[in-house]
Amino acid sequence: MWRRASLGRSFRWLWAAYAVSAYGTGLGFGAFSVVAIKVLDAGSAQVAALSSAGLALGALLAVPLGPWMEFRAKRPVMIAMDVVRFGALASIPLAYWLGVLSFSQLLVVSVVTAAAKIAFTAASGAYLKTVVPAGGLLVASSRFESTTWSATVIGPPLGGAAIGLLGPVTTIVLDAASYLLSALGIIAIRAPEQPPDPRKTRTRRWSDVVEGWRYILAHHTLRRFFCNTILVNGLIMATEPLLSVLMLSRLGFPVWEYGLAFAVPCIGGLIGSRLARRVVSRCGEQTVLRVFGTLRACWPVGLAFIRPGLAGLVIVMATELGLIICISLFNPVFATYRLNNTPTDRHARVLAAWSTTSSAGIAVLTMLWGLLAQLTGPRAALALAGVLLLGTPFLLPTSLSPGLPRLQQPRENFR
């Protein structure tokens, strides 16, 4: 019988490390923009460039990291990436206190942390499959998903209060500390990691760099999921700055209402991630991926109908709640399916390729939609993104590829 302990001590340390960094990220949400605006007097174009360029250049920097990680032990890579993020973020408050902080430094730190995040995500995804029993992957993915959403509910409001009370770099200090604690949590994992094959730790070739994309594009089901998720994530994230402008500038929502509109619906992430394994047990992974992959694309178009006052606030909260529930049901099931359908010797490269493309896609679409909003206004740009999202379900596979490892049904004893 599977019990709570079946996921193992190693997973508990890995989960704890993930949780502390997730809450640090939640506390530090939007901190770079706050520092750029409040400390460096940056304009809207600079703030947009800080977000987009960080993602795009970070993704480019991370491209060779996939093959570099593939045949190396993953724990040292994860620890190193946490230490890199700690050092990069810690440099900001240090420069602030010394009076030498510049916009260029913010941009460099943004790029370095984005690249380190991609590398960490790829390494940790590959490592997860080595420490969790096959039947527990969905449970483990759901726990990570619920942790992400709980950090999103709690972190930004507390971070905003901390900035107001203690100054603009406070949450960056906390975020940096969270990565140091995460590294210590990963160090505490005592289970030995299977050493890489020394015959494969050779100098990487160009074919190794693109192997992650080659595998994804050659796999019929993953290829369709890849196109779908890159476009869905990019369009959703590209509309966030536009929604901020529409609500705070055009419609006059107070800052506290704006924060409330996005914090409360994140409870839906806890609901969806907790339900994921039960829904899979009842309906099967193919139905879950198809149905909730479709439903998550149907909500954002509602954001184009925001009005001033209470009615507009309700529209935003209801739309975001529905969207987040669908995303949090889809994500852990898909993450498990992707792991089960990727050979062990390609895990890091596939996950790195996926994260790199996602970050680059978000950066490009954010810049394009920013330009579009300048020409048409934020409401029209939101509407166009919503309409395009309605077409993304056609990219989803109609069935899962036969003859490949399938997602194991979770045991009801998992808690």
N, C-alpha and C positions, 0 to 999 in steps of 0.2 A: 504494500500500500504506500502511495505517495503521501508524504506529510510535509509540513512547512520546512523541516530540516533537509528535505530531499534536494532542495536547490543548493544547499551546501554553504559552508562557511566562506569559501572564496567568493561566491556570489554576494553574500551579505556585505562583505567588505567592498566589493565592486559597486554595489548599489549605494552604500553609504558614501563612497567617494563621489559617485554621480550626483547624489542628492545634495551634498554640500556645495559642489560647483554649480548645480542648477539653481540653488537658492542664492548663491553669490551673483549669478548672472541675472536673476530676477531683481535683486536689490540694485544692481548696476544698470538696469534697463534704461536706455536713453541718456546715460551719464555723459557720454562723449558729446552729444548734442548740447546738453546743458553747459558743459565746460566750454565748448566752442562759442556758445552764444554769450554766456554770462562772464567768462574770463577773457576771451579773446575777441569779443565783439564781432563774431563771424556772421555773415549774412546768410540768407536762405540758400543761395547757390553753393556756398562753401559747405553748409551743413549737408546738403544733398550729395555733394561730391565726397564728403567724408564717409557717408554710408555706402554709396555706390562703388567708389574707388577701392575702399577697403575690401569689399566682397570680391570685386573683379580681380584686383591684383593679388589678393590672398588666394583666390582660386588658381590663378596662373602659377603662383609660387608653389602651390601644393601638387601640381601635376606630376613631378617626378617622385613625390613621396610615396605613392602607391606601390610601385615596383620596389622601391628601396625597403619598404616595410614588409613586403610579402614573405620573404624567407628569413626574417629576423624574428626574434622573440618579441611579442607584442607588449608585455608589461613594461620593459625598459622604454619603449617608444612612448607609451602612455604617460609614464612618469616624466620623461623628458619634455613632452608637449605641455604638461601642467606646469613644470618649472619655467619653461619659456614664457608661457602666458603670465605667470606670476611676475617674472622679471620685467616683462614689457609693460604690464599694467602698473607695477610699482614705480616705474620711472616717471609716471605722470604726476602723482602727488609730490614726489621728490622734486621734480622740476618746478612745480607750482610753488612749493614752499621756498625754493631758492630764487624764485622770480624769473626763471628762464624758460618757462613753458611756451611752446610755439604751436601754430597750427600744423606745421610740418611734422612735428613730433607726434601729434595726435594721429595724423595720417599714417605714419610709419607703424605706430602701435596697432592701429586698426588693421593694417595689412598683415602684420606678424601674427596677431591673435586670430585672424580669420584663417590663415594658412595652418596654424597650429590646431585650430578647432577641427578642420577637415582631416588632418592627420590623426588626431586623437579619436575622432568618430570612426574612422576606418579601422584603426587598430583595436578599439574597444569592441566594435561589432564582430570582428574576427575572433577576438579573445573570448567573447561571451559564449560562443559555441563550444569552447573547450572546457568551460567551467560549469555549464548547466546541462543536466540530462536532456536528451532530445525531446522528451515529452513535456519539458518545462520551459521551452523557449518562448512560447506564447505568454505564459505567466510572467516570465522575466521581462519580456518586452512591454507587457501591460503595466508592470510596476514602474519601469522607466517612464512610460508615457504618463502615468498618473502623477509621478514625481514632478515631471516637467510642468504639468498644468497646475499643480498645487503651488509650485514656486512662482508661477505666473500670477496666481491669485494673490499671494501674500507679498511677494517681493517688491513689485513696483510701488504700491502705496507706502510701504515702509521705507523704501528707498527715497521716495519723494519727501517724506517727513524728515528723514535723516539729512537730506540736502538742505532743507529749509532750516533745520536747527543747527547743523554742524558745518555747513559749507559745501561748495560744489564738488570737491573731490572725495568727499566722505565715502560714497558708495563705490568708487573705484578702488579705494583702499580695501573695503570689505570684499569686493570681487576678487582682487589680487590674492587676499588671504585665503579665499575659498579654494583657489587652485593649489595653493601650498598644502592645505588640509587634504584635498583630493589626492595629491601625490603621496602623502603620508598614508592615506587609506589603501592605496594600491600597493605601496611598499609592504603593508601589513599582511597582504595575501601570501600565505606560506606554501600553498600547493605548488609543486614544481611545474613549470611550463615545458611542454615537449620541445626539445631543442630543434631548430631548423635544420634541414638537410644541408650539410656543408658543401655539397656539390652544386647547390643552387644559389649560394651566396656569392655569385660572381659579379663582375661589372655589368651593370644594366645596359641593355641595348634599346634602341628606339621602339622595337617591337614589344618590349616589356612595358614601356611607358604607356602604350596604347592598348595593352592587352585587356584592361578592364572594360574599355569601350567596345573592343572587338567581341568580347564574350557577351556583353549586354545586347549588342545589335544582332548577334548571331542566334540569340535565344528568343524564339518567337514571342513568348509570353512576357519575359522581362523587357524586351524591346518596346512592347506596347505600354507596359506599366511605366517605363522610363520616360517615354514621350508624354504620357499623361501627367505624371507627377511633376515633371519639370515645368510644364506649362501651367498646371493648376497652382503650384506653389509660387511661381513667378508672378502670375496675375493677382493672386491674393495679396502677396507682399507688396507689389507695386502700388496697390491702392491705399495702403496705410497712410503714407504722407498726404495723399489727396484728401482722405477722410479727415485728417487732422486740420487741414486748411479749411475744409468745408464747415466742420463743426465749430472750430474755435474762432475763425475769422469771419466767414460768411454768415453763419447762423447764430453766432454769439453765445454758444454754450459756455458756461463757466468751466474752468479747468477741472474742478472737482467732479462735475457731472461727466465730463469727457473721460476722466479716469475711471469713474464708476461704470460707465457704459461698456468698458472693456474688461474691467476686473471681475465683475459679477458673472458674466457669461463663461468665464474660464472654469467655473464650477462644473460646467458641462464636460470638460476634459476629464475630470475625476469620475463622472458618471459613465462616460463612454468607455474609458480604459478599464474600469472595474467590470463592465458588462461584456467586454470583448470575448473572453474565453467561454462564457455561457452562451453567447450568441453563436459562436463557432460550433460549440457542441450541439446546438439545436439545428442550425441551418447549414453548417459546413463552410469552409473557407471560401469556396468559389462564390457562393451566394453573398457572403459578407463583403468580399472585395468588390463584387459587381454592384451590389445595391448601395453600399455606403460610399463607394467610389463615385457613383452617379449622384447621390444626394448631396455630397459635399460641394458639388459644383452648382447646385441650384439655389443656394442661399445668397451669395454676394450681390446678385442683381437687385435685391431689396434695398441695398444701401443707397441706390440712386434716388430713392423716394423719401429720404430723410427730410423732416420738417422741423422748424424751430419748436422749442418747448417740450412738454412732457410726451406728446405724441411721437416726436422725433426720437427722443431718448428711448422710448419703448421699441420703436422700429429697430434701432441699432442693437439694443440688448437682445431682442428676440432673434434677429438675424444672426448675430454672433453666437448666441447659444446654440441654435440649430446647426450652424457651421461647425462649431467646435465639437459638439457631440459626434457628428458624422466623422470628422477628422480623427478624433481619439478612438473611435471604433475601427476605422480603416488602418491607421498607422501601425499599431502593434501586430495586427494580423498580416499586413503586407511585409513588415520587417522580418517576421518569422518565415514567411513564404520565400522571401528573397534569400535568406540565409540557407534554407533547406534546398534551394535550387541553384546554389553556387558551390562549385567544388572547393574543398578546403584550401587548395594551393592557389586559389584566385580570390579569396575573400577580401583581402586588403585592397587589391587593385580594383575590384568591382565597387567596393564601398567608397574608395577614394574617388574613382571616376564619377560615381553618382553624386557625391557631395560637391565635388568640384564643379560639375555641370549645373547643379542646383544653385550654388552660390553665384556663378557667372550669369545664369539665367535671371535670377532675381535682380542682380545689378543692372543688367541691360534693360529689362522691362521697367524697372524703377525709373531709370533715366528717360526711357521713351515715354512713359506715362506722365512724367513730370513735364516734358516738353508738350505733350498733348494737352495737358491741363492748362498750360500757358495759352494755348491757342483756342481751346473750346470751353474752358472752365472745368473745375473739379467734378461737378455733377455729371457732365457729359462724359468725361473720362471714366468715372466710376461705372456709368451705364454701359459703356463699350466693353469694359473689362468683364462686367457681369454677363453680357450677351455672349462674349467669346468663351467664357467658362461653361456656358450651357452646351457648347459643342464638344467639350473635352471628353464626356463619357463615351463618345464614339471611338476614342483612342484606346479604351479599355479592352482587354482580351475578352472574347465571348466565352472562352473556356480555358482551363489551365492545361499546360502542355502535358500530354500523356507520357508515361514511361520515365518520369523524373521523381525524385523523392518528394513525397507529399507531406503536408503539415500534419503532424500527429495530433490526434484529438486529445485535449487536455483532460486530466483526471479531475473529477469533482472534488477530490481531497485536497487539491491545491488551495491555499488560502492566501 
